[in-house]
Amino acid sequence: SRRPASWRSPDGITRTREEARKKLQKLRDELTIVEDDKELPKSFAKLATKQSDCSSAKRGGDLGSWIVGSLKFMPEFEDAAKDLKVNELSEITETKSGYHIILRVR
């Protein structure tokens, strides 16, 4: 990670990349069984609030809106997000900051 720190672990993130990917895959698997389109954003926000190391955890993982090509996010993140349909989860996406699951909500 570019910033191997977390609001959840003031001493830094100590898990390996492999451990992080496995953990994220389990969380993604939990989300893929949610069939109700109204429940998926709620379930995502709940997991992000409890599990995300990103500062967006305080907002249920919400990173706000952006315009494709605006360079708000890393290219790998934007590439994974730009073609998602509303209420669609990305596959696990790797960037310099670590691993991510993206849910498009609007």
C-alpha positions as CSV (number, residue, x, y, z in Angstrom):
1,S,0.0,0.0,0.0
2,R,1.1,3.6,-0.6
3,R,0.0,4.3,3.0
4,P,0.2,1.0,5.0
5,A,-1.9,2.5,7.8
6,S,-5.5,2.1,8.8
7,W,-7.9,3.9,11.0
8,R,-8.6,0.4,12.5
9,S,-4.9,-0.4,13.2
10,P,-2.9,2.6,14.4
11,D,0.3,0.5,14.3
12,G,-0.1,-0.1,10.6
13,I,-1.3,-2.9,8.4
14,T,0.6,-6.1,8.9
15,R,-1.2,-8.6,6.8
16,T,0.4,-9.9,3.6
17,R,-1.0,-9.1,0.2
18,E,-2.1,-12.7,-0.1
19,E,-3.9,-12.5,3.2
20,A,-5.6,-9.2,2.2
21,R,-6.8,-10.7,-1.1
22,K,-8.2,-13.8,0.6
23,K,-10.0,-11.6,3.2
24,L,-11.4,-9.4,0.5
25,Q,-12.6,-12.4,-1.5
26,K,-14.5,-13.7,1.5
27,L,-16.2,-10.3,1.9
28,R,-17.0,-10.1,-1.8
29,D,-18.5,-13.6,-1.6
30,E,-20.7,-12.4,1.2
31,L,-21.9,-9.5,-1.0
32,T,-22.6,-11.7,-4.1
33,I,-25.3,-13.6,-2.3
34,V,-27.3,-10.4,-1.6
35,E,-30.0,-10.5,-4.3
36,D,-32.1,-7.5,-3.4
37,D,-30.9,-4.4,-5.2
38,K,-32.0,-2.2,-2.3
39,E,-30.1,-4.4,0.2
40,L,-26.8,-4.6,-1.7
41,P,-25.7,-1.0,-1.0
42,K,-26.7,-1.4,2.6
43,S,-24.7,-4.6,3.0
44,F,-21.7,-3.1,1.2
45,A,-21.8,0.0,3.4
46,K,-22.0,-2.2,6.5
47,L,-19.0,-4.3,5.5
48,A,-17.0,-1.2,4.4
49,T,-17.7,0.5,7.7
50,K,-16.4,-2.5,9.7
51,Q,-13.7,-3.9,7.4
52,S,-12.2,-1.2,5.1
53,D,-8.8,0.3,5.9
54,C,-9.7,3.3,3.7
55,S,-10.8,6.5,5.3
56,S,-14.0,6.1,3.2
57,A,-15.1,3.5,5.8
58,K,-16.6,6.4,7.8
59,R,-19.0,6.9,4.9
60,G,-19.7,3.2,4.3
61,G,-17.1,3.0,1.6
62,D,-18.7,5.9,-0.4
63,L,-16.1,7.7,-2.5
64,G,-18.5,10.1,-4.1
65,S,-19.1,10.7,-7.7
66,W,-16.5,11.3,-10.4
67,I,-16.2,11.9,-14.1
68,V,-14.4,9.2,-16.1
69,G,-11.0,10.5,-17.1
70,S,-10.9,13.1,-14.3
71,L,-7.9,11.4,-12.7
72,K,-9.6,11.4,-9.3
73,F,-8.7,7.7,-8.9
74,M,-5.8,5.5,-9.9
75,P,-6.1,4.2,-13.5
76,E,-6.6,0.6,-12.4
77,F,-9.5,1.6,-10.1
78,E,-11.1,3.8,-12.7
79,D,-10.8,1.0,-15.3
80,A,-12.6,-1.4,-13.0
81,A,-15.3,1.1,-12.1
82,K,-16.2,2.8,-15.4
83,D,-18.1,0.0,-17.0
84,L,-20.0,-1.2,-13.9
85,K,-23.8,-1.1,-14.0
86,V,-25.7,0.3,-11.1
87,N,-25.7,-2.2,-8.2
88,E,-22.9,-4.2,-9.9
89,L,-19.8,-5.3,-7.9
90,S,-16.4,-5.2,-9.4
91,E,-14.0,-8.1,-9.2
92,I,-11.2,-7.6,-6.8
93,T,-9.1,-4.7,-8.1
94,E,-5.5,-4.2,-7.3
95,T,-3.9,-0.7,-7.2
96,K,-0.8,0.7,-5.5
97,S,-3.0,1.3,-2.5
98,G,-4.0,-2.3,-2.2
99,Y,-7.0,-4.3,-3.1
100,H,-10.5,-3.0,-3.6
101,I,-14.1,-4.0,-4.2
102,I,-16.2,-1.4,-6.0
103,L,-19.9,-1.1,-6.0
104,R,-21.5,1.3,-8.4
105,V,-24.6,2.9,-6.8
106,R,-25.6,5.6,-9.3
